[in-house]
Amino acid sequence: MSYPHDEIMGRTSLCLIGGTFDRFHVGHKQLILSCLEQSERVQIWLTSDKMALEKNPLVLSWNQRCNEIQAWSSETGYSGRISYHELNDQFGPALSSKEVDSIGCTIETLPNCELINSKREQSMLDPLRIFVVSHIPSVDGGIVSSTRIRDGEIDREGHRWLGDSEMELNQKMPISMDDELKQPFGKLFEGPEENPELAMQEAILFMKKNSPKLIAVGDVCVHTLVEMGCVPDISFVDGMTKREPWAPAADLDRTVFPSLFTCNSPAGIISSDLKITIKSALNCNDKALVVVNGEEDLAPIIVHLLAPLGSTVVYGQPGRGVVLRETTEETKINCRRILDVFTRVV
């Protein structure tokens, strides 16, 4: 059985597009623009919060997803030809609507569109013309997708937050960044230095329950969390605090970490070894301990660039307490800005 595809018919009057449309990106834009080129009007059916959260708990709310598309359509002058609707099942209005005459999709969702046409035929309705729209390739040769954006790999334009070539570089922090990097990079939870559990308890209460990764940086921070029974997914230690050897570091219960990584990264340097080790630890399914020969102070910059969105990074702020920062797109942009001023070490 065959159904009408975009190359054999003329312009249509009303096209359906359905999907999650999370982290509205260049691929979404291409899908919508392609349908607008071939149809007078487009209805965008965004999956409901209930459906979306069953797919992934980190998907943005329906209102957020819809608002992002509406803002773009207003900027590009297409708002008068697009309407927005909530999708609560697999098919929406596609099975029964007599007004609709086309539907847009990617190659992955083409079988669903063909199933829709089969069911429409059974109901004595005309089949929908199907617009199959190609994916936008990312800079690294993959595709731009919401999944890869949520996984922290790429931005919404398809650029890697940290490219393969840059993974091979040793990079030095410029003196000009010293003051900025000494400030809390996130929410500060204050507490006495001699009793870090007090600040950490407040930080734990603030952490999101659905965070993909809990990542701790610093011996005191890691030791405190382990003692409190909250073992991070990834922990970075160097046996130092305030750039001095920290005796209690030897008491850390390493048995709670099935995976152990070691790397070298001198003070003031983000080494290639550190970057590669961070990537390996993030890909590890077990609780991982990363022992840094040198200093782990700059690790959060790379952690945020490589970690999935929604991850939680916590580290100690000397003399003040602990700092907690969620890995968001804004966080990644900020870390990218910081790393861009680091200089290459030959």
C-alpha positions as CSV (number, residue, x, y, z in Angstrom):
1,M,0.0,0.0,0.0
2,S,1.4,3.5,-0.8
3,Y,0.5,6.9,0.4
4,P,1.1,10.4,-1.0
5,H,4.5,11.8,-0.2
6,D,5.7,15.4,-0.6
7,E,7.4,15.0,-3.9
8,I,4.3,14.1,-6.0
9,M,1.7,16.7,-5.0
10,G,1.1,20.4,-4.6
11,R,0.8,22.8,-1.7
12,T,-1.6,21.7,1.1
13,S,-3.8,23.7,3.4
14,L,-3.2,22.4,6.9
15,C,-0.3,20.3,8.1
16,L,0.0,18.5,11.5
17,I,3.3,18.2,13.3
18,G,3.5,16.2,16.6
19,G,6.3,15.7,19.0
20,T,7.9,16.7,22.4
21,F,9.9,19.7,21.0
22,D,12.1,19.7,24.0
23,R,15.0,22.2,24.0
24,F,13.8,23.8,20.7
25,H,16.7,23.4,18.3
26,V,17.7,23.8,14.7
27,G,16.3,20.5,13.7
28,H,12.9,21.5,15.1
29,K,13.1,24.7,13.1
30,Q,13.9,22.9,9.9
31,L,10.9,20.6,10.4
32,I,8.5,23.5,10.9
33,L,9.9,25.6,8.1
34,S,9.8,22.7,5.7
35,C,6.1,22.2,6.5
36,L,5.4,25.9,6.3
37,E,6.9,25.9,2.8
38,Q,4.5,23.2,1.7
39,S,1.3,24.1,3.6
40,E,-0.7,27.2,4.2
41,R,-1.0,26.5,7.9
42,V,0.6,24.3,10.5
43,Q,-0.7,22.8,13.7
44,I,2.0,21.9,16.2
45,W,0.9,19.2,18.7
46,L,3.3,19.1,21.7
47,T,3.2,16.1,23.9
48,S,1.5,16.7,27.3
49,D,3.6,16.9,30.4
50,K,2.4,13.5,31.5
51,M,3.5,11.9,28.2
52,A,6.8,13.8,28.1
53,L,7.8,13.0,31.7
54,E,7.2,9.4,31.1
55,K,9.8,9.7,28.3
56,N,12.3,11.6,30.4
57,P,11.9,13.4,33.7
58,L,14.2,16.3,32.5
59,V,11.9,17.3,29.6
60,L,10.8,20.9,30.0
61,S,7.2,21.7,30.8
62,W,4.6,22.0,28.1
63,N,4.4,25.8,28.7
64,Q,8.1,26.2,28.4
65,R,8.4,24.1,25.3
66,C,5.5,25.9,23.7
67,N,6.7,29.4,24.7
68,E,10.1,28.7,23.0
69,I,8.5,27.9,19.7
70,Q,6.1,30.8,19.9
71,A,8.9,33.2,20.6
72,W,10.8,31.9,17.5
73,S,7.7,32.0,15.3
74,S,7.0,35.6,16.3
75,E,10.6,36.6,15.6
76,T,10.5,35.0,12.2
77,G,7.1,36.3,11.2
78,Y,5.3,32.9,11.0
79,S,3.1,33.2,14.1
80,G,0.0,33.9,12.1
81,R,0.3,30.5,10.3
82,I,1.0,28.3,13.3
83,S,-1.3,27.1,16.1
84,Y,-0.3,25.1,19.2
85,H,-2.1,22.2,20.8
86,E,-1.6,19.6,23.6
87,L,-1.0,16.0,22.4
88,N,-2.3,13.5,24.9
89,D,-2.0,10.3,22.9
90,Q,-0.1,8.7,20.0
91,F,-2.2,10.2,17.2
92,G,-4.0,13.4,18.2
93,P,-6.5,14.5,15.6
94,A,-4.7,12.8,12.7
95,L,-7.0,9.8,12.6
96,S,-10.3,11.6,12.3
97,S,-9.8,15.2,11.2
98,K,-11.3,16.1,7.8
99,E,-9.7,19.5,7.8
100,V,-6.1,18.3,7.9
101,D,-4.5,17.2,4.6
102,S,-0.8,16.7,5.4
103,I,1.5,15.7,8.2
104,G,5.2,16.4,8.8
105,C,7.8,13.9,10.3
106,T,11.4,12.7,10.3
107,I,12.4,9.3,9.0
108,E,12.1,7.8,12.6
109,T,8.4,8.8,12.8
110,L,7.5,8.0,9.2
111,P,6.1,4.5,10.2
112,N,3.7,6.2,12.6
113,C,2.5,8.5,9.8
114,E,2.0,5.6,7.5
115,L,0.0,3.8,10.3
116,I,-2.2,6.9,10.6
117,N,-2.9,6.8,6.9
118,S,-3.8,3.1,7.1
119,K,-6.3,3.8,9.9
120,R,-7.7,6.8,8.0
121,E,-8.3,4.6,5.0
122,Q,-10.2,2.1,7.2
123,S,-12.4,5.0,8.3
124,M,-13.0,6.1,4.6
125,L,-11.0,9.3,5.0
126,D,-8.4,10.6,2.6
127,P,-4.8,9.8,3.4
128,L,-2.5,12.6,4.5
129,R,0.3,13.9,2.4
130,I,3.5,13.1,4.3
131,F,6.4,15.5,4.5
132,V,9.5,13.6,5.5
133,V,12.1,16.2,6.7
134,S,15.8,15.4,7.0
135,H,17.7,15.8,10.3
136,I,20.2,18.6,10.7
137,P,23.7,17.2,11.1
138,S,25.7,18.3,14.1
139,V,29.2,19.6,13.7
140,D,30.7,16.3,14.9
141,G,28.8,14.4,12.2
142,G,25.9,13.1,14.3
143,I,22.5,14.6,14.3
144,V,21.0,17.4,16.3
145,S,18.5,16.0,18.8
146,S,16.8,16.8,22.1
147,T,18.3,13.7,23.5
148,R,21.9,14.8,22.7
149,I,21.2,18.2,24.1
150,R,19.8,16.8,27.4
151,D,22.8,14.4,27.5
152,G,25.0,17.5,27.6
153,E,26.9,16.6,24.4
154,I,25.8,19.5,22.1
155,D,24.1,22.9,22.1
156,R,20.9,23.7,20.3
157,E,22.9,24.6,17.1
158,G,24.7,21.3,17.0
159,H,28.1,22.3,18.4
160,R,29.9,20.2,20.9
161,W,30.4,21.9,24.2
162,L,33.9,20.4,24.3
163,G,35.2,19.1,21.0
164,D,37.5,16.1,20.4
165,S,40.5,18.2,19.4
166,E,40.2,20.4,22.5
167,M,40.1,17.2,24.7
168,E,43.7,16.7,23.7
169,L,44.9,20.1,24.9
170,N,46.5,21.1,28.2
171,Q,45.1,24.5,29.1
172,K,46.4,27.0,31.6
173,M,44.2,29.4,33.7
174,P,45.2,33.0,33.1
175,I,45.9,35.2,36.1
176,S,43.1,37.5,35.0
177,M,40.6,34.7,35.9
178,D,41.9,34.2,39.5
179,D,39.5,36.5,41.2
180,E,36.4,35.3,39.3
181,L,37.2,31.6,39.9
182,K,37.6,32.2,43.7
183,Q,34.0,33.4,43.9
184,P,31.2,30.8,44.5
185,F,30.2,29.4,41.1
186,G,26.6,28.5,42.2
187,K,24.5,28.7,45.4
188,L,26.6,29.0,48.5
189,F,25.5,27.1,51.7
190,E,27.3,28.6,54.6
191,G,28.5,26.8,57.6
192,P,31.5,26.4,60.0
193,E,34.6,25.0,58.5
194,E,35.1,22.7,61.5
195,N,31.7,21.1,60.9
196,P,31.1,20.9,57.2
197,E,28.1,18.6,57.7
198,L,25.9,21.6,58.6
199,A,26.3,23.3,55.3
200,M,26.2,20.0,53.4
201,Q,22.9,19.0,55.0
202,E,21.4,22.2,53.7
203,A,22.9,21.6,50.2
204,I,21.5,18.0,50.2
205,L,18.0,19.3,50.9
206,F,18.3,21.7,48.0
207,M,19.4,19.0,45.5
208,K,16.9,17.9,42.8
209,K,15.9,14.3,43.3
210,N,15.9,13.4,39.6
211,S,19.5,14.7,38.9
212,P,21.2,12.4,36.4
213,K,24.6,12.7,38.3
214,L,25.7,13.9,41.7
215,I,29.3,15.0,41.3
216,A,31.5,16.2,44.3
217,V,34.8,18.0,43.9
218,G,37.3,18.2,46.8
219,D,38.4,16.0,49.6
220,V,36.4,17.6,52.4
221,C,33.3,17.7,50.3
222,V,33.6,14.0,49.2
223,H,34.5,12.8,52.7
224,T,31.6,14.7,54.2
225,L,29.0,13.3,51.7
226,V,30.3,9.7,52.2
227,E,30.2,10.0,56.0
228,M,26.6,11.3,55.7
229,G,25.7,8.2,53.6
230,C,25.2,10.2,50.4
231,V,27.8,8.7,48.0
232,P,28.3,10.9,44.9
233,D,28.1,9.3,41.5
234,I,31.6,10.8,40.8
235,S,34.0,12.2,43.4
236,F,37.2,14.1,42.8
237,V,40.0,14.2,45.4
238,D,43.6,15.2,45.5
239,G,44.5,14.7,49.1
240,M,44.7,18.4,49.7
241,T,42.6,21.3,51.1
242,K,43.6,24.9,50.8
243,R,46.6,23.6,48.8
244,E,47.9,21.8,52.0
245,P,47.9,18.0,52.6
246,W,44.7,17.0,54.4
247,A,45.3,14.2,56.9
248,P,41.7,12.9,57.0
249,A,41.9,12.2,53.3
250,A,43.5,8.9,54.1
251,D,40.4,7.8,56.0
252,L,38.1,8.0,53.0
253,D,36.2,4.8,52.6
254,R,37.1,3.9,49.1
255,T,35.1,0.7,49.1
256,V,32.0,2.7,48.3
257,F,33.5,3.4,44.9
258,P,33.6,0.3,42.6
259,S,35.4,2.3,40.0
260,L,38.7,4.1,40.5
261,F,40.3,6.6,38.1
262,T,43.6,8.4,38.4
263,C,44.9,11.3,36.4
264,N,47.5,14.1,36.4
265,S,46.6,17.8,36.4
266,P,49.0,20.4,37.9
267,A,47.8,23.4,39.8
268,G,46.3,26.1,37.5
269,I,46.1,23.6,34.6
270,I,43.3,21.7,33.0
271,S,45.1,18.8,31.5
272,S,44.1,16.6,28.7
273,D,44.4,13.7,31.1
274,L,41.9,15.3,33.4
275,K,39.4,16.0,30.6
276,I,39.6,12.4,29.3
277,T,39.3,11.0,32.8
278,I,36.2,13.1,33.5
279,K,34.6,11.9,30.3
280,S,35.4,8.3,31.3
281,A,34.0,8.8,34.8
282,L,30.8,10.3,33.4
283,N,30.3,7.3,31.1
284,C,30.8,4.9,34.1
285,N,27.7,3.2,35.5
286,D,29.3,2.6,38.9
287,K,30.1,5.1,41.6
288,A,33.5,6.5,40.6
289,L,36.4,8.0,42.5
290,V,38.8,10.2,40.6
291,V,42.2,10.7,42.3
292,V,44.0,13.7,40.8
293,N,47.7,13.9,41.1
294,G,48.0,17.7,41.3
295,E,44.8,19.7,41.9
296,E,41.1,19.1,41.1
297,D,40.0,22.7,41.7
298,L,39.4,23.4,38.0
299,A,37.6,20.1,37.4
300,P,34.0,21.6,37.7
301,I,34.6,23.6,34.5
302,I,35.1,20.5,32.4
303,V,32.5,18.5,34.4
304,H,29.8,21.0,33.6
305,L,30.8,21.1,29.9
306,L,30.5,17.3,29.6
307,A,27.8,16.4,32.1
308,P,24.1,15.7,31.3
309,L,21.8,18.6,31.9
310,G,20.3,18.5,35.4
311,S,23.5,17.1,36.9
312,T,24.5,18.5,40.3
313,V,28.0,19.6,41.1
314,V,29.0,20.4,44.7
315,Y,32.4,21.6,46.0
316,G,33.8,23.3,49.1
317,Q,34.2,27.0,49.4
318,P,37.2,27.5,51.8
319,G,36.2,29.2,55.0
320,R,32.6,29.7,54.0
321,G,30.8,26.4,53.3
322,V,29.8,24.4,50.2
323,V,28.7,25.5,46.7
324,L,26.1,23.7,44.7
325,R,25.5,24.3,41.0
326,E,23.1,22.5,38.5
327,T,24.4,21.8,35.1
328,T,22.1,23.8,32.8
329,E,22.6,25.3,29.4
330,E,23.4,28.6,31.0
331,T,26.0,26.9,33.2
332,K,27.6,25.3,30.1
333,I,27.7,28.7,28.3
334,N,29.4,30.2,31.3
335,C,32.0,27.4,31.5
336,R,32.6,27.7,27.8
337,R,33.3,31.4,28.2
338,I,35.7,30.7,31.0
339,L,37.6,28.0,29.2
340,D,37.9,30.1,26.0
341,V,40.3,32.5,27.8
342,F,42.6,29.7,29.0
343,T,45.8,29.5,27.1
344,R,47.3,26.4,25.5
345,V,50.2,24.7,27.2
346,V,52.7,23.2,24.8
